[in-house]
Amino acid sequence: MNDTPRVGVVTFPGSLDDRDALHAIAAMGGTGVALWHADHDLRGVDAVVLPGGFSYGDYLRCGAIAARAPLMAEIRSFAERGAPVLGICNGFQILCEAGLLPGALIRNASLRFVCEDVWLRVETSQTCVTAGLTPGETIEVPVKHGEGQWVATSEELERVEGDGLVVFRYAAEDGQLGDAFNPNGATNRIAGVRNAAGNVVGLMPHPEHAVDPDVGPTGGQPLFGALFAAAMSGATA
Amino acid sequence: MSEPLHRQLGLKDDEQERIVATLGREPNRAELAMYSVMWSEHCSYKSSKIHLKTLPTEGPAVLVGPGEDAGAVDIGDGDAVVFKMESHSHPSAIEPYQGAATGVGGIVRDIISMGARPVALLDPLMFGPLTEPRNRWLFEGVVAGIGGYGNCIGVPTVGGEIRFAEAHSSNPCVNVMCVGLAKADELVTSQSLTPHVGSFMVLYGAATGRDGIGGVSVLASATLEEGADESRPSVQIGDPFAEKLLIEASLELIREGLLEGLQDLGGAGICCALSESAARAGMGAEVDLDVVPLREADMEPFEILTSESQERMLAIVHPSKLAAVEALCARWGLHTAVIATLVEGGTLTIRHAGEVVAEVPARSLADDGPEYDRPMTAPARIEDGGDPALTPFEGDLNDALRTVLAAPGIASKRWVWRQYDRIVQGNTVAGPDSDAAVIRVPGTLKGVVASSDGKGRYGRLDPYLGAMHAVAESARNVAVTGAEPLAITNCLNFGNPERPEVMWQFAESIRGMRDACSGLATPVTGGNVSFYNESGGSAIDPTPVVGMLGLLRDYRLRVPSAFPQAGLAVYLLGETAAELGGSEFAEAVLGQVSGMPPALDLSKERALLDLLVAAVGDTLLASAHDCGDGGVAVALAECAIGTGHGFAVSIPTDLPPHVALFSESASRAVVSVSPIDEEAFRALAAAYRVPCARIGETGGPRAVIDAAIDIPVARLAEIWETTIPRLLGEAV
């Protein structure tokens, strides 16, 4: 029996925030487990984080090659069993490319990379990372990406909005929405989405860079707290 | 095209004779190509060496001085910081995105080859005025290239500076500094590892193509004239993904103890790495070019030898470790090729298609290049506008402050650094909006602090003082965070050294750097010389850029530059004299770059640095900001803009108000102090003999200085933040 959740972090060639995610997991009291893209082994983890970076250089569409990496087969069935999977930035792009999350990420409307702290409005508590949060609440987390503009076909967008699959929207600190707070031009200011079951979540902002007040905001802390709780309940189920 | 081959390759006639004397025969084409790149200014430092030797390079903290791929300093507990700065100006002038991108890649490999993990990048940049479309293209391309590469390799870009001057229209300067961390006893240097006869030289990383051939000799060691765009094929193309794999694979190779030597491939490519590695080992090598992985099969030997294709490293590997090295590289998806075997003697014997294509002493390439004591002439003092402090000024001081804050060199660079990943690795305590970047050493409370500074205007007016100021200002920027300045790296940006006036500027700058580094006890651990930054006979201002490294014992003590709250006492430290020569005010308001730069008294500077470090250590300061460009008026405005907390101050002075506000007298800082700490702080300042004037308090929404300045902070912030976006034609 583990008394702390084992959370796997996948390293693809070109992953950049994999070590940072492992540090954040450790700082939040979890046990980080390094996973390797070319393996077929999830090493008995209770949850999986797909980290940020530029997997395989992202020279094709972002995340397109990583979505076909050997370990992704295991992650797909892990997700289908209802276990928690969190995709951050490039990890979000990979989950969309893998068909585990709706929509796609394209170049920022500005056509420029953007790195800054943003506020996110929580839209649902029905996910593995927002279970402890209240819809309407805001958290501060940094973004850093060149291709973070979430888009979807009109049918897909209707389903995402209609089924409550939006997890986070870019907003002002008080939760107000407006283009000024949208760093990449994302459709409906969507920063993160979930699958129907809520166990798979992807977001462009970086909660792993928002757990240590010495180096940034702290809006990522509750997300890891919820992820650990989901991991533990999955582990005991 | 009847020019002899050696001249086409950038070699002088006497250098050709020297090669013939070395070999005892005429060199063939491949050999000539090798000497041309290795004896280029860029690789051999032939014009600068004689002056660089005079710089102070030793100190208690220095672990590795000049001569290795990068310098290193000791920060205690067995931790070492590795750092170096380089230029990639000529390639960037021709192809800004790739030029800047590969500049980042090159300096990062220098850090890796020391066995250190790269943890921070800083980019000192210089451009022509952004009112010119071509300058905007260069500016946007360079920034995109730095971001495109840096963001993709997982090394945060945390600082730098950007300056503008007309001379940079044809000669933008792109300098890049990288900082890395290693355990002191795991540093890879020529002393730390022992190669054996029979060991292999293993090339790993990207394949070799036709990009960047002659980059160091054709591009970097000559002036850019008409038709320079045709040199575009000499610019290398970067692949940051491959670089990221190189970082991880190289650090693993070192950690696993699999190497007997490691060198990056940069300028002069395989030729440089082979000859330097062999010369360092005191051996020769049998080289087989047929096994080098190529992008184009029909490459000539000289092309394979001198290609500057990026993202390649050369390791020396004992035969018993070869299989492990190959397996480790394969895991990261990297090619490996055993291109050479170390042999006794000192000869590089290079074969291609079964034939010996070159046979030269390794040392003759790496160490025995020419060394020049070039003629120097002090230029006639230009009759300029004289001392700007004597120019009458009747204008409105509020307008003057707005004008200076809107000067592109002063204005916020947020537009730029917003495009850089500043937080990856999770240790960025302070980034580009701080006077110096602060990077936490993982697992400790220590903070590595870095700043880069250099001001061409001062150099133009007096290269000796200009270099001194670059050292002093970078030290001050490090000290205002609370860190003790330890050592510097540099990038020396100058015109054509074959012109005696430029050589004089260089020698004077080195003299200034020597004196300042000695006086402030911050030795030089290495750096880079970038000559030939001129075109049409017009050179850039002499601009030595200093990369200062400091240590903060506890990063949590770090003091911000902006006023953190209302109700604090504001102090001006140091003395203000009538010094507007080369100032932002003189240029932006009076339209004058003339007179002399401010005087610099190193003992006063040292006292200020010591006071700042002591005061931060005693937690007496709420904020501290360097008082430099734009004088106390701009320093105060910046302190307020950062957080929105205004101030009301009165500056005791006998100087005319505009001089008092905008004088750039050295060795000054603006600090804020909590009322309960004032007495202790004043006592400390007295103990360090630093003049310390309480000039007012923080608070309110306005910036108020005597009867001279009264502007809402929000208005100052708007001016400061929107200047660069406006110049780039963006809606703001």
Interface residues (C-beta under 8 A of the other chain):
Chain A: P13 G14 L16 D17 R19 D20 H23 A24 G52 G53 F54 Y56 G57 D58 Y59 R112 F113 V114 C115 E116 P142 K144 G146 H206 E208 H209 D212 D214 V215 G216
Chain B: A144 G147 G148 N151 C152 I153 G154 D239 P240 F241 A242 K244 L245 W332 G333 W417 R418 Q419 Y420 D421 R422 I423 V424 Q425 G426 N427 T428 V429 R440 Y555 R556
